[in-house]
């Protein structure tokens, strides 16, 4: 949730954020009104409770008819207190409902607009010039005995797959390389739950506009996570931290891919289940932008290790998602598509998630303050697409990037048969 202090002191900044996202800005005025109603209701209830307490002392000293009269008046006052408390409760519920509707305030430097309005920050590496006809990752993976989408569909339906033989080994090599980098940088490795309670999923902001992407187990009232960001954010819910924390979460991830029918149906670019190593940081709000830059640098370090050309984009406000104030994506070049496709993203969620999940730290004066949370992808199954396509050879083999060789035990992956 956004900081109500920011809303009261600078409502125009919140309105501007809504406009940048392409969202309805009238909700800002509705939230302001709800906040004023709640504060007025709290003040009235507090005043009446004070009067009731003072009145009770008078009743205790009174005798005879005076006492009877005071008791009758006391009943009226008690009824007023009860009504005021009911109004306070209703005002608080109304405020909470509207508060949860408003997405995070966009960083002022983030581009305005929708999915296609990103700004390219930089290009790294040159796309390779091939002197043979390139194959896509599915053709390569099938010949290498690494990917089997036909049996994936037979067993589980469309957009499922098996990673077989060297494909499974390559994914494990990639994820272990990511783990080695993360732990060397001071992240604590976590293997996280992939089922979470509704309040944790809602707390991270994934039950808003992205609710259609989330798998739900209604009989158990649990949700399957689309990223270990969710359980890592919930890990310290309702806690006060004694300092910054960094975690690297390894998990399977699940996404319904609702609304993406017809997009990337071939291969393993857009699938319902994949594995990922995700970085997650808890820091003081004033340190969040610097931490965001560090997360992006760690993502670029991993991309350099797998030796693929890529670009970094500053994602437009309308494509940020509910929780992010700013997001950078790293997109790798895919020779078969002659296009850049997302491999990683890193988001600065400021205090938005932690405010929902009640995660705080103590400042220099010992006062509890809300922390900032950030996340960034370090490696996923989708990276195999870029590795196979960019490192393919004319005979259908794939040269293994040097950094992966110690983890895979191969220099070259060769076709079967």
C-alpha positions in Angstrom: 0.0 0.0 0.0 1.1 3.6 -0.6 2.1 5.8 2.3 -0.9 7.8 3.4 1.4 10.6 4.6 2.5 11.0 1.0 -1.1 11.0 -0.2 -2.0 13.8 2.3 1.0 15.9 1.7 1.3 15.5 -2.1 -1.9 14.1 -3.6 -0.9 15.5 -7.0 2.1 13.1 -7.1 -0.2 10.2 -6.6 -2.6 11.5 -9.3 0.4 11.9 -11.7 1.4 8.4 -11.0 -2.0 7.1 -11.9 -2.0 9.1 -15.1 1.5 7.7 -16.0 0.1 4.2 -15.5 -3.0 4.9 -17.5 -5.1 4.3 -14.4 -8.2 6.2 -13.1 -6.9 9.1 -11.0 -10.4 9.7 -9.4 -9.5 6.9 -6.9 -7.0 9.3 -5.3 -9.7 11.7 -4.3 -11.9 8.8 -3.1 -9.0 7.6 -1.0 -8.4 11.1 0.4 -12.0 11.3 1.4 -12.0 7.9 3.0 -8.9 8.8 5.0 -10.6 12.0 6.2 -13.7 10.1 7.2 -11.6 7.5 9.1 -9.7 10.2 11.0 -12.9 12.0 11.9 -14.5 8.8 13.0 -11.5 7.9 15.2 -11.4 11.3 16.7 -15.2 11.2 17.5 -14.9 7.7 19.0 -11.9 8.7 21.1 -13.7 11.8 22.4 -16.8 9.8 23.4 -14.7 7.1 25.1 -12.9 9.8 27.0 -16.3 11.3 28.1 -17.5 7.9 29.0 -14.5 7.2 31.2 -14.9 10.6 32.9 -18.6 10.1 33.3 -18.0 6.8 35.0 -16.1 8.5 37.8 -19.1 10.8 38.4 -21.5 7.9 38.7 -19.2 6.3 41.2 -19.4 9.3 43.5 -23.2 10.0 43.1 -26.0 8.7 45.4 -29.7 8.3 45.3 -31.8 10.0 42.5 -28.7 11.7 41.1 -27.1 8.4 40.6 -30.2 7.0 38.9 -30.2 10.0 36.5 -26.5 9.6 35.8 -26.9 5.9 35.1 -29.7 6.6 32.6 -27.5 9.2 30.9 -24.6 6.7 31.0 -26.6 4.2 29.0 -27.2 6.9 26.3 -23.5 7.7 26.2 -22.7 4.0 26.0 -25.0 3.7 23.0 -23.2 6.7 21.4 -19.8 5.2 22.0 -21.0 1.9 20.4 -22.4 3.7 17.4 -19.2 5.8 17.0 -17.0 2.6 17.2 -19.2 1.0 14.6 -18.7 4.0 12.3 -15.0 3.9 13.0 -14.8 0.3 12.0 -16.8 0.9 8.8 -14.6 3.9 7.9 -11.5 1.8 8.5 -12.8 -1.0 6.3 -13.7 1.5 3.5 -10.3 3.1 3.7 -8.5 -0.3 3.6 -10.5 -1.4 0.6 -9.6 1.8 -1.4 -6.1 1.8 -0.1 -5.5 -1.6 -1.6 -6.8 -0.5 -5.0 -4.2 2.2 -5.5 -0.9 0.8 -7.0 2.5 2.0 -5.9 3.6 5.5 -6.8 5.7 5.4 -10.0 9.2 6.7 -9.8 9.4 10.1 -11.4 12.1 9.0 -13.9 10.1 6.0 -15.1 8.7 6.4 -18.7 5.0 7.0 -19.0 2.8 4.8 -21.1 2.2 1.1 -21.7 4.0 -2.1 -22.7 5.6 -0.6 -25.9 6.7 2.7 -24.3 9.8 1.5 -22.6 13.1 3.3 -22.9 16.3 1.4 -24.0 19.0 2.2 -21.5 21.8 0.4 -23.2 22.9 -2.5 -25.5 25.6 -4.9 -24.5 27.3 -7.3 -27.0 26.7 -7.6 -30.7 24.3 -10.2 -32.2 26.3 -12.9 -33.8 26.5 -13.1 -37.6 25.8 -16.7 -38.6 27.0 -18.2 -41.9 24.4 -20.9 -41.8 20.6 -21.1 -41.3 19.9 -20.7 -37.6 17.6 -23.1 -35.8 15.3 -22.1 -33.0 15.7 -23.5 -29.5 13.0 -26.2 -29.9 14.6 -27.6 -33.0 18.0 -27.5 -31.3 16.7 -28.9 -28.0 14.8 -31.8 -29.7 17.9 -32.9 -31.7 20.1 -32.6 -28.6 17.7 -34.7 -26.6 17.2 -31.8 -24.2 13.6 -30.7 -24.7 10.4 -32.7 -25.2 7.3 -30.6 -25.6 5.1 -33.3 -27.3 5.2 -35.5 -24.2 4.9 -32.5 -22.0 1.6 -31.7 -23.7 0.5 -35.4 -23.6 1.0 -35.5 -19.8 0.0 -32.0 -18.7 -1.5 -30.1 -21.6 -0.2 -27.1 -23.7 2.7 -25.1 -22.6 4.2 -27.9 -20.5 7.4 -29.7 -21.4 10.0 -32.2 -20.2 13.7 -31.1 -19.9 15.4 -34.4 -20.7 19.0 -35.6 -20.3 21.4 -32.8 -21.1 18.5 -30.3 -21.0 17.8 -31.1 -17.4 21.6 -31.0 -16.6 21.9 -27.6 -18.4 19.1 -26.1 -16.4 20.7 -27.3 -13.1 24.1 -26.0 -14.2 22.6 -22.6 -14.9 20.7 -22.4 -11.7 23.7 -23.6 -9.7 25.9 -20.9 -11.4 23.3 -18.3 -10.3 23.4 -19.7 -6.7 27.2 -19.6 -6.6 27.1 -15.9 -7.7 24.4 -15.0 -5.3 26.0 -16.6 -2.3 29.3 -15.0 -3.2 27.6 -11.7 -3.2 26.2 -12.3 0.3 22.7 -13.6 -0.4 21.3 -16.3 1.8 20.1 -19.2 -0.2 16.5 -20.3 0.4 14.4 -23.2 -1.1 11.0 -21.7 -0.8 7.4 -23.0 -0.5 5.5 -22.8 -3.8 2.1 -22.7 -2.1 1.2 -19.6 -0.1 -1.8 -18.3 1.9 -4.1 -15.6 0.4 -2.8 -12.8 2.7 0.8 -13.4 1.6 -0.2 -13.4 -2.1 -2.3 -10.3 -1.6 0.5 -8.7 0.4 2.9 -8.8 -2.5 0.3 -7.2 -4.8 -0.3 -10.2 -7.1 -4.0 -10.5 -6.5 -4.8 -7.1 -8.1 -4.5 -6.7 -11.8 -2.5 -9.9 -12.1 -4.9 -12.2 -10.3 -5.8 -13.9 -13.5 -2.2 -15.1 -13.8 -2.2 -16.9 -10.5 -3.2 -20.6 -10.0 -5.5 -21.0 -7.0 -6.3 -24.2 -5.1 -9.8 -23.3 -3.8 -10.3 -26.4 -1.7 -7.2 -25.5 0.3 -7.4 -21.7 0.0 -3.8 -21.6 -1.2 -2.1 -20.1 -4.2 0.7 -21.4 -6.4 3.5 -18.8 -6.7 4.7 -17.3 -10.0 8.0 -16.3 -8.4 9.7 -16.9 -5.1 9.4 -13.2 -4.5 6.1 -14.0 -2.9 7.2 -16.4 -0.1 10.4 -14.4 0.4 8.3 -11.2 0.9 6.1 -13.1 3.4 9.1 -14.6 5.2 9.3 -11.6 7.6 5.6 -10.6 7.7 4.7 -9.0 11.0 8.4 -8.8 12.0 10.8 -6.0 12.9 14.2 -6.6 11.3 17.5 -5.7 12.9 19.1 -4.8 9.6 19.1 -5.2 5.8 18.6 -8.8 4.4 19.3 -10.4 1.1 17.9 -13.8 0.1 18.2 -15.9 -3.1 15.2 -18.0 -3.6 15.2 -21.3 -5.6 11.8 -22.5 -6.6 9.5 -23.8 -9.2 7.1 -21.2 -10.5 3.6 -21.4 -12.0 1.8 -19.0 -14.2 -1.6 -19.4 -16.0 -0.5 -17.1 -18.9 -4.0 -15.8 -19.1 -4.6 -13.6 -22.1 -1.4 -14.8 -23.9 -3.1 -17.3 -26.2 -1.3 -17.5 -29.5 1.9 -15.9 -28.1 5.1 -17.9 -28.0 3.3 -21.2 -28.1 6.3 -22.9 -29.6 9.0 -24.2 -27.3 9.7 -23.1 -23.7 9.6 -19.3 -23.9 6.1 -18.8 -22.3 5.1 -21.8 -20.2 3.0 -22.7 -17.2 5.8 -24.0 -15.0 9.5 -23.2 -14.8 12.4 -22.9 -12.3 14.0 -19.8 -11.1 16.6 -18.3 -8.8 15.3 -14.9 -7.5 17.1 -12.2 -5.5 15.1 -10.5 -2.8 16.3 -7.6 -0.6 15.0 -5.8 2.5 16.6 -2.4 2.9 15.9 1.0 4.4 13.8 3.2 2.0 16.6 5.7 1.5 18.9 2.8 0.3 16.4 1.3 -2.2 17.6 3.1 -5.3 21.2 2.1 -4.8 20.1 -1.5 -4.1 18.1 -1.5 -7.3 21.2 -0.6 -9.2 23.1 -3.4 -7.5 20.5 -6.0 -8.4 20.6 -4.9 -12.0 24.4 -5.1 -12.0 24.2 -8.7 -10.6 21.7 -9.7 -13.4 24.1 -8.3 -16.0 27.0 -10.2 -14.4 25.0 -13.4 -14.9 24.2 -12.5 -18.5 27.9 -11.9 -19.2 28.7 -15.3 -17.9 26.4 -17.0 -20.4 27.7 -14.8 -23.2 24.6 -13.6 -24.9 23.9 -10.1 -26.4 21.3 -8.2 -24.5 19.7 -4.8 -23.9 18.4 -3.1 -20.7 15.1 -1.3 -20.8 13.4 1.0 -18.4 9.9 -0.3 -18.2 7.0 2.1 -18.8 4.7 2.9 -15.9 1.7 1.1 -17.4 3.7 -2.1 -17.5 5.1 -2.1 -14.0 2.6 -4.1 -12.2 0.9 -3.1 -8.9 3.8 -3.2 -6.5 6.7 -1.8 -8.5 7.7 1.9 -8.5 10.3 1.2 -11.2 11.5 -1.9 -13.1 14.4 -2.6 -15.4 14.3 -5.6 -17.8 17.2 -7.3 -19.4 16.3 -8.7 -22.8 18.5 -11.2 -24.6 18.9 -11.4 -28.4 17.2 -14.4 -30.0 18.6 -15.2 -33.4 15.6 -17.2 -34.5 13.2 -14.3 -33.9 15.7 -11.5 -34.7 14.4 -9.8 -31.6 15.2 -9.1 -28.0 13.1 -11.1 -25.5 13.0 -10.6 -21.7 15.2 -12.9 -19.6 15.3 -11.0 -16.3 13.6 -8.1 -14.5 14.4 -6.2 -11.3 11.8 -4.1 -9.4 12.0 -1.5 -6.7 8.8 -1.9 -4.7 9.7 0.8 -2.2 7.6 0.3 1.0 4.5 -0.9 -0.9 4.7 -4.6 -0.1 6.2 -4.2 3.4 3.4 -1.8 4.4 0.8 -4.5 3.5 2.8 -7.3 5.2 3.8 -5.2 8.2 7.5 -5.6 7.9 9.6 -2.9 9.7 13.0 -2.0 11.0 14.1 0.2 13.9 15.7 3.6 13.0 18.5 5.2 15.0 16.0 6.3 17.7 14.6 2.8 18.0 11.3 3.8 16.3 9.8 1.2 14.0 9.8 2.2 10.3 8.5 0.4 7.2 11.3 -1.3 5.1 11.6 -1.2 1.3 11.6 -4.5 -0.7 13.2 -5.2 -4.0 13.5 -8.2 -6.3 15.5 -9.4 -9.3 15.7 -12.5 -11.4 19.1 -14.2 -11.6 18.3 -17.2 -13.8 15.3 -19.0 -15.1 14.4 -21.9 -17.4 13.8 -19.4 -20.2 17.6 -18.6 -20.3 18.1 -22.0 -22.0 16.4 -20.5 -25.1 19.0 -17.8 -25.4 21.9 -20.1 -24.6 21.0 -22.7 -27.2 20.2 -20.2 -29.9 23.2 -17.9 -29.5 25.8 -20.7 -29.1 24.5 -23.1 -31.8 26.8 -24.5 -34.5 26.2 -25.5 -38.1 26.1 -29.2 -37.3 23.4 -28.6 -34.6 25.7 -28.8 -31.7 25.9 -26.1 -29.0 29.0 -24.7 -27.5 28.7 -24.4 -23.8 29.6 -21.0 -22.3 32.9 -21.2 -20.4 31.3 -20.3 -17.0 28.8 -23.1 -17.3 31.3 -25.8 -18.2 32.4 -26.7 -14.6 28.7 -27.2 -13.6 27.7 -29.1 -16.7 30.9 -31.1 -17.3 30.8 -30.5 -21.1 32.3 -28.1 -23.5 30.0 -28.9 -26.4 26.5 -30.4 -26.4 26.1 -32.6 -29.5 23.0 -34.0 -31.3 21.9 -37.4 -30.5 21.9 -40.2 -33.1 
